[in-house]
Amino acid sequence: MSNDNPRSPVEPAAGGRRADDLPTRHGPEAAAAARLWTPGFVLASIASGLVFFNAHLLLSTFAAQSMSRFAVGDATGGLVASIFIVGALVSRVFAGPLMERFPHKALFAAGMAVFVAMPPLHLLIDSLGLTIAARILHGMAFGICSSVVATVAVSRIPRLRVGEGTSHYASSTVIGVAAGALVGLALSRALGFDAVLWLASATSLVSVLLLLTVPADPRAAPPRAAGRVPADPAGPAPVGPDAAPPARRGPWARLLEPAVLPIAAVGGLFTIGYASIVTYLGVFADERGLGPGVSFFFLAYAVAVLASRPWTGPLMDRRGYNPVMLPAFAVFAAGLVLLATATSLPWLLAAAVLVGLGQGNLLSAAQTIAVTRVPRERIGMATSTFFLGIDAGMGFGPMVAGLLVQAHGTATTYLTLGLFVVAVGGLYWAVQGRRLGA
């Protein structure tokens, strides 16, 4: 594919127009149109970080807590932790249509009400079955809320800065994921699991208050009535330059975005490796005698991701996605292999840096691919479809890893998943990468 625009190696936009064929703005109007760090984008990104902080605060601690409280094995403990993501996966299917019909803030507030109420309820639940049911409901709320907040943030990114903007937005989720896992492991060891639950409830309340203060987006289409497609005030061009041309949509397009399914599937597969780290890193640290310092794994992970953001986002806008995606697969695989052989804390932190540079950039680049494949009015559907794949990896990954851990131990599990990530990189090239150019 040719690269006619040095900022964005693109395919024709929806309606046959390229992004550089759109009406040109000059002066203050152009500066405003290209502004990335608006109050809406910043507040939505912070709210998103808090949503993911809550999810991983509990995800990183629920397996060990369940194994201790209910006297179950690794596989069942992983199930209790990851069933949260299975609930999210179910709700993702309906998140897109809901966002097209109801105000985003109302949906977010309803979902976050569950986030605020659910953690303290676990203090009253004394059976494994009820715990699993509560985790499913909590996960369904997560699926709705994370889809909504991502749509609110990404819809405020200027078209010519979509790679940079999505990369920065993804940083907020990375910080939330890493901080949640770090604080969860440290707090549960220091004060117990009850303190983790109360912190989750408090930060959930802060998140919903933040999103409710986000200014309205003047470009946003209103929720549509049944059978009506909202007009895009900015015209039919896509949010990014790679949007696929309009095509006949089957009945599944009411629930999923077909153009995003390939990258969503790839995202789900490479997420399995990270899900195994979040769920079983504490177990691995105990086996290797690495002590409480293991929680710094996620700090090193977050620092590595953030350090790479200033150049990976603009690189995607200038050169396309493959110069970020392909090396990231190799680095992520190397991080898993290094983790499998770690016998000291410095070794563990080195593995965390590689995992951050690999998986962290895979996630942001893949999300950028997803939102640039659709017109603006389908951003919500694209976001929910992409995270459906990510949730599948986070949901089923711990179950698969739990079986491997029981049979072969954590070290062999991480080594096996490192090789698996290499295979997923080949799959990415076959189903998506080769279509995006070099």
C-alpha positions as CSV (number, residue, x, y, z in Angstrom):
1,M,0.0,0.0,0.0
2,S,1.4,3.4,-1.0
3,N,2.2,6.1,1.6
4,D,1.0,9.3,0.1
5,N,0.6,11.1,3.4
6,P,3.8,11.2,5.5
7,R,1.8,11.7,8.7
8,S,-0.5,8.8,8.1
9,P,0.1,5.8,5.7
10,V,-3.5,5.4,4.9
11,E,-6.2,3.7,2.9
12,P,-9.0,5.6,1.4
13,A,-11.4,6.9,4.0
14,A,-15.1,6.2,4.1
15,G,-17.0,7.6,1.2
16,G,-13.9,7.5,-1.0
17,R,-12.2,10.5,0.6
18,R,-8.7,10.4,2.1
19,A,-8.0,12.2,5.3
20,D,-5.9,14.8,3.5
21,D,-8.8,15.5,1.2
22,L,-10.9,16.9,4.0
23,P,-11.5,20.6,4.2
24,T,-8.4,22.4,5.4
25,R,-8.6,24.7,8.4
26,H,-6.2,27.6,9.1
27,G,-5.2,29.8,12.0
28,P,-6.9,29.5,15.4
29,E,-9.5,27.1,14.0
30,A,-6.8,24.7,12.9
31,A,-5.1,24.9,16.2
32,A,-8.3,24.1,18.1
33,A,-9.1,21.2,15.7
34,A,-5.7,19.7,16.3
35,R,-5.7,20.2,20.1
36,L,-5.3,16.9,21.9
37,W,-5.1,17.7,25.7
38,T,-8.6,19.1,26.1
39,P,-10.4,18.9,29.5
40,G,-12.7,16.2,28.2
41,F,-9.9,14.0,27.0
42,V,-7.9,14.4,30.2
43,L,-10.8,13.8,32.6
44,A,-12.0,10.8,30.6
45,S,-8.5,9.3,30.5
46,I,-8.2,9.7,34.3
47,A,-11.6,8.2,34.9
48,S,-10.6,5.3,32.6
49,G,-7.4,4.8,34.6
50,L,-9.4,4.5,37.8
51,V,-11.8,2.0,36.2
52,F,-8.9,-0.3,35.3
53,F,-7.2,0.3,38.6
54,N,-10.3,-1.1,40.3
55,A,-10.5,-4.1,38.0
56,H,-6.9,-5.1,38.5
57,L,-6.8,-4.2,42.2
58,L,-9.2,-7.1,42.7
59,L,-8.0,-9.3,39.8
60,S,-4.5,-9.5,41.2
61,T,-5.7,-10.5,44.7
62,F,-8.8,-12.5,44.2
63,A,-7.2,-15.8,43.2
64,A,-5.0,-16.0,46.3
65,Q,-7.9,-14.8,48.5
66,S,-10.2,-17.4,47.1
67,M,-7.7,-20.2,47.4
68,S,-7.2,-19.3,51.1
69,R,-10.8,-18.6,52.0
70,F,-12.5,-21.5,50.2
71,A,-9.6,-24.0,50.3
72,V,-9.6,-24.5,46.5
73,G,-6.7,-25.2,44.0
74,D,-4.9,-23.0,41.5
75,A,-7.4,-23.6,38.7
76,T,-10.4,-22.8,40.8
77,G,-8.7,-19.7,42.2
78,G,-7.9,-18.5,38.7
79,L,-11.6,-19.1,37.8
80,V,-12.9,-17.0,40.6
81,A,-10.5,-14.1,39.6
82,S,-11.1,-14.3,35.9
83,I,-14.8,-14.9,35.9
84,F,-15.0,-11.1,36.4
85,I,-13.7,-10.7,32.9
86,V,-16.1,-13.3,31.5
87,G,-18.9,-11.1,32.8
88,A,-17.3,-8.2,31.1
89,L,-17.0,-10.2,27.9
90,V,-20.8,-10.9,27.9
91,S,-21.6,-7.2,28.5
92,R,-19.3,-6.0,25.7
93,V,-21.7,-7.6,23.2
94,F,-24.4,-5.2,24.3
95,A,-22.2,-2.2,25.1
96,G,-22.0,-0.8,21.6
97,P,-25.8,-0.9,20.9
98,L,-26.4,0.6,24.4
99,M,-24.0,3.5,23.7
100,E,-25.8,4.2,20.4
101,R,-29.1,4.5,22.3
102,F,-28.4,6.0,25.7
103,P,-26.4,8.9,27.0
104,H,-22.8,7.9,27.8
105,K,-22.7,9.5,31.3
106,A,-25.9,7.8,32.4
107,L,-24.6,4.4,31.3
108,F,-21.3,5.0,33.1
109,A,-23.0,6.2,36.3
110,A,-25.2,3.1,36.3
111,G,-22.3,0.7,35.9
112,M,-20.1,2.5,38.4
113,A,-22.9,2.2,41.0
114,V,-22.2,-1.5,40.9
115,F,-18.5,-0.8,41.2
116,V,-19.1,1.2,44.4
117,A,-21.5,-1.3,46.0
118,M,-20.0,-4.6,45.0
119,P,-16.6,-4.7,46.9
120,P,-18.2,-4.3,50.4
121,L,-20.7,-7.0,49.6
122,H,-17.9,-9.5,49.4
123,L,-17.4,-9.0,53.1
124,L,-20.9,-10.5,53.6
125,I,-20.6,-13.4,51.1
126,D,-19.5,-16.7,52.6
127,S,-19.9,-19.2,49.7
128,L,-17.9,-19.8,46.6
129,G,-21.0,-19.9,44.4
130,L,-22.2,-16.5,45.5
131,T,-18.7,-15.1,45.1
132,I,-18.6,-16.2,41.5
133,A,-22.0,-14.8,40.8
134,A,-21.0,-11.4,42.3
135,R,-17.8,-11.4,40.3
136,I,-19.8,-12.0,37.1
137,L,-22.1,-9.0,37.9
138,H,-19.2,-6.8,38.7
139,G,-17.5,-7.8,35.5
140,M,-20.6,-6.9,33.4
141,A,-20.5,-3.5,34.9
142,F,-16.8,-3.2,34.0
143,G,-17.5,-4.1,30.4
144,I,-20.1,-1.3,30.1
145,C,-18.1,1.3,32.0
146,S,-14.7,0.7,30.3
147,S,-16.4,0.8,26.8
148,V,-18.1,4.0,27.6
149,V,-15.1,5.8,29.0
150,A,-12.9,4.7,26.1
151,T,-15.4,6.0,23.6
152,V,-15.7,9.3,25.4
153,A,-11.9,9.7,25.4
154,V,-11.1,8.5,21.9
155,S,-14.0,10.5,20.3
156,R,-12.1,13.7,21.4
157,I,-8.9,12.9,19.7
158,P,-8.1,14.9,16.5
159,R,-8.1,12.9,13.4
160,L,-4.5,13.6,12.4
161,R,-3.2,12.7,15.9
162,V,-5.2,9.5,16.4
163,G,-2.1,7.3,16.9
164,E,-0.6,9.7,19.4
165,G,-3.9,10.4,21.2
166,T,-4.9,6.8,21.5
167,S,-1.4,5.9,22.7
168,H,-1.7,8.5,25.4
169,Y,-5.2,7.4,26.3
170,A,-4.0,3.8,26.5
171,S,-1.3,5.0,29.0
172,S,-4.1,5.8,31.4
173,T,-5.3,2.2,31.3
174,V,-1.8,0.9,31.6
175,I,-1.2,3.1,34.7
176,G,-4.5,1.8,36.1
177,V,-3.7,-1.8,35.4
178,A,-0.2,-1.6,36.8
179,A,-1.1,0.5,39.8
180,G,-4.0,-1.7,40.6
181,A,-1.9,-4.8,40.6
182,L,0.9,-3.2,42.5
183,V,-1.3,-1.7,45.2
184,G,-3.5,-4.8,45.4
185,L,-0.5,-7.1,46.0
186,A,1.1,-4.7,48.5
187,L,-2.1,-3.7,50.4
188,S,-3.3,-7.3,50.7
189,R,0.0,-8.4,52.2
190,A,0.2,-5.4,54.6
191,L,-3.4,-4.8,55.7
192,G,-5.4,-7.8,54.3
193,F,-8.0,-8.3,51.6
194,D,-10.7,-6.2,53.4
195,A,-8.6,-3.1,52.9
196,V,-8.4,-3.9,49.1
197,L,-12.2,-4.1,48.9
198,W,-12.7,-0.7,50.7
199,L,-10.2,1.0,48.4
200,A,-11.9,-0.4,45.3
201,S,-15.2,1.1,46.4
202,A,-13.8,4.5,47.2
203,T,-11.9,5.0,44.0
204,S,-14.9,3.8,42.0
205,L,-16.9,6.7,43.4
206,V,-14.1,9.2,42.4
207,S,-14.1,7.8,38.9
208,V,-17.8,8.4,38.3
209,L,-17.6,11.9,39.7
210,L,-14.8,12.7,37.3
211,L,-16.6,11.5,34.2
212,L,-19.7,13.4,35.1
213,T,-17.7,16.6,34.9
214,V,-16.4,15.9,31.3
215,P,-17.7,18.7,29.0
216,A,-20.0,17.7,26.2
217,D,-18.4,16.9,22.9
218,P,-19.8,19.2,20.2
219,R,-18.9,16.7,17.5
220,A,-20.7,13.8,19.1
221,A,-23.8,12.4,17.5
222,P,-26.8,12.1,19.9
223,P,-28.1,8.6,20.8
224,R,-30.1,7.3,18.0
225,A,-33.6,6.2,17.9
226,A,-34.4,2.7,16.6
227,G,-33.7,2.4,12.9
228,R,-32.0,5.8,12.6
229,V,-28.3,6.3,12.0
230,P,-27.0,9.6,13.5
231,A,-25.3,12.1,11.3
232,D,-21.7,13.0,12.0
233,P,-21.4,16.7,12.4
234,A,-17.9,16.6,11.1
235,G,-19.0,14.7,8.0
236,P,-18.7,11.1,7.0
237,A,-15.0,10.8,7.2
238,P,-13.6,8.4,9.8
239,V,-12.0,9.3,13.1
240,G,-8.7,8.0,11.7
241,P,-7.4,7.6,8.2
242,D,-7.6,3.8,7.9
243,A,-11.4,3.4,8.1
244,A,-12.7,0.7,5.9
245,P,-15.0,1.8,3.1
246,P,-18.7,1.4,3.8
247,A,-19.9,-2.2,3.2
248,R,-23.0,-4.2,3.6
249,R,-23.5,-5.1,7.2
250,G,-25.1,-8.3,8.4
251,P,-27.2,-8.7,11.5
252,W,-24.2,-9.1,13.7
253,A,-23.1,-5.5,13.0
254,R,-25.8,-4.4,15.5
255,L,-23.7,-6.0,18.2
256,L,-20.2,-6.1,16.9
257,E,-18.1,-4.1,14.4
258,P,-17.0,-6.5,11.6
259,A,-14.0,-4.4,10.6
260,V,-12.5,-4.7,14.1
261,L,-12.9,-8.4,14.6
262,P,-9.4,-9.4,13.2
263,I,-7.4,-7.1,15.5
264,A,-9.8,-7.9,18.4
265,A,-9.0,-11.6,18.0
266,V,-5.3,-10.9,17.9
267,G,-5.6,-8.7,21.0
268,G,-7.4,-11.4,22.9
269,L,-4.7,-13.9,22.1
270,F,-1.7,-11.8,23.1
271,T,-3.6,-10.7,26.3
272,I,-3.5,-14.3,27.5
273,G,0.2,-13.9,28.3
274,Y,-0.4,-10.8,30.4
275,A,-3.4,-12.3,32.2
276,S,-1.2,-15.2,33.4
277,I,1.2,-12.6,34.9
278,V,-1.5,-10.7,36.7
279,T,-3.1,-13.8,38.2
280,Y,-0.1,-16.0,39.1
281,L,2.9,-13.6,39.6
282,G,2.3,-13.7,43.4
283,V,2.4,-17.5,43.3
284,F,5.5,-17.5,41.2
285,A,7.2,-15.0,43.6
286,D,6.5,-17.3,46.5
287,E,7.9,-20.3,44.7
288,R,11.1,-18.4,43.9
289,G,11.4,-16.7,47.3
290,L,11.3,-13.2,45.7
291,G,9.4,-11.7,48.7
292,P,7.1,-8.6,48.8
293,G,9.2,-6.7,46.3
294,V,7.4,-8.6,43.5
295,S,4.8,-5.8,43.5
296,F,7.4,-3.5,42.0
297,F,7.1,-5.7,38.8
298,F,4.0,-3.6,37.9
299,L,5.8,-0.3,38.6
300,A,8.6,-1.2,36.3
301,Y,6.1,-2.3,33.7
302,A,4.2,1.0,33.9
303,V,7.5,3.1,33.7
304,A,8.6,1.2,30.6
305,V,5.2,1.8,28.9
306,L,5.1,5.5,29.7
307,A,8.8,6.0,28.7
308,S,8.0,4.6,25.2
309,R,4.8,6.6,24.7
310,P,6.5,9.8,23.4
311,W,7.8,8.1,20.3
312,T,5.5,5.1,19.7
313,G,2.3,7.2,19.2
314,P,3.8,9.7,16.7
315,L,5.6,6.8,15.0
316,M,2.3,5.2,14.2
317,D,0.9,8.5,12.8
318,R,4.0,8.9,10.6
319,R,4.9,5.3,9.6
320,G,1.9,3.2,10.3
321,Y,1.3,0.4,12.8
322,N,3.7,-2.5,11.9
323,P,6.9,-0.6,13.0
324,V,5.4,-0.7,16.5
325,M,3.4,-4.0,16.5
326,L,5.9,-6.4,15.0
327,P,8.9,-5.5,17.4
328,A,6.4,-5.4,20.3
329,F,5.5,-9.1,19.8
330,A,9.2,-10.1,19.9
331,V,9.9,-8.0,23.0
332,F,6.8,-9.3,24.9
333,A,7.8,-12.9,24.1
334,A,11.4,-12.1,25.4
335,G,9.9,-10.7,28.6
336,L,7.9,-13.8,29.3
337,V,10.9,-16.0,28.7
338,L,13.1,-13.9,31.0
339,L,10.3,-14.0,33.6
340,A,10.3,-17.7,33.5
341,T,13.9,-17.9,34.4
342,A,14.0,-15.0,37.0
343,T,15.6,-15.9,40.3
344,S,16.2,-12.5,41.8
345,L,14.3,-9.2,42.0
346,P,16.5,-7.3,39.5
347,W,16.0,-10.1,37.0
348,L,12.3,-9.9,37.6
349,L,12.2,-6.1,37.1
350,A,14.2,-6.5,33.8
351,A,11.5,-8.9,32.6
352,A,8.8,-6.3,33.7
353,V,10.5,-3.7,31.5
354,L,10.4,-6.0,28.4
355,V,6.8,-7.0,29.1
356,G,5.9,-3.3,29.4
357,L,7.6,-2.4,26.1
358,G,6.0,-5.4,24.4
359,Q,2.5,-5.9,25.8
360,G,1.9,-2.3,26.7
361,N,2.6,-1.1,23.2
362,L,0.8,-4.0,21.6
363,L,-2.4,-2.9,23.5
364,S,-2.2,0.7,22.5
365,A,-1.3,0.1,18.9
366,A,-4.0,-2.6,18.5
367,Q,-6.6,-0.2,19.9
368,T,-5.5,2.5,17.5
369,I,-5.9,0.1,14.6
370,A,-9.4,-0.7,15.9
371,V,-10.7,2.9,16.2
372,T,-9.2,3.9,12.8
373,R,-11.0,1.2,10.9
374,V,-14.5,2.8,11.4
375,P,-16.4,6.1,10.8
376,R,-16.8,8.3,13.8
377,E,-20.4,7.2,14.5
378,R,-19.1,3.6,15.0
379,I,-16.3,4.4,17.5
380,G,-18.4,3.1,20.4
381,M,-19.1,-0.2,18.5
382,A,-15.4,-0.5,17.5
383,T,-14.3,0.1,21.1
384,S,-16.6,-2.5,22.6
385,T,-15.7,-5.0,19.9
386,F,-11.9,-4.5,20.5
387,F,-12.2,-4.8,24.3
388,L,-14.4,-7.9,23.8
389,G,-11.3,-9.6,22.4
390,I,-9.1,-8.2,25.2
391,D,-11.6,-9.4,27.8
392,A,-11.7,-12.8,26.3
393,G,-7.9,-13.0,26.8
394,M,-8.1,-11.7,30.3
395,G,-11.1,-14.0,31.1
396,F,-9.9,-17.3,29.7
397,G,-6.2,-16.7,30.1
398,P,-6.1,-17.4,33.8
399,M,-8.1,-20.5,33.3
400,V,-5.7,-21.9,30.7
401,A,-2.7,-20.7,32.8
402,G,-4.2,-22.3,35.9
403,L,-4.3,-25.7,34.2
404,L,-0.7,-25.2,33.0
405,V,0.5,-24.1,36.4
406,Q,-1.1,-27.1,38.1
407,A,0.5,-29.5,35.6
408,H,3.9,-27.9,35.0
409,G,4.5,-25.0,37.4
410,T,4.5,-21.2,36.8
411,A,8.0,-21.1,35.2
412,T,7.1,-23.5,32.5
413,T,3.8,-21.8,32.0
414,Y,5.5,-18.4,31.3
415,L,8.0,-20.0,29.0
416,T,5.3,-21.7,27.0
417,L,3.3,-18.5,26.7
418,G,6.4,-16.7,25.5
419,L,6.5,-19.1,22.5
420,F,2.8,-18.7,22.1
421,V,3.2,-14.9,21.7
422,V,5.6,-15.4,18.9
423,A,3.0,-17.5,17.1
424,V,0.4,-14.8,17.7
425,G,2.7,-12.3,16.0
426,G,2.7,-14.5,12.9
427,L,-1.1,-14.6,13.1
428,Y,-1.3,-10.8,13.3
429,W,0.8,-10.4,10.1
430,A,-1.4,-12.9,8.3
431,V,-4.8,-11.4,9.2
432,Q,-4.0,-7.7,9.7
433,G,-0.4,-6.6,9.5
434,R,0.2,-7.3,5.8
435,R,-2.8,-5.3,4.9
436,L,-1.5,-2.2,6.7
437,G,1.8,-2.0,4.8
438,A,5.3,-1.8,6.2
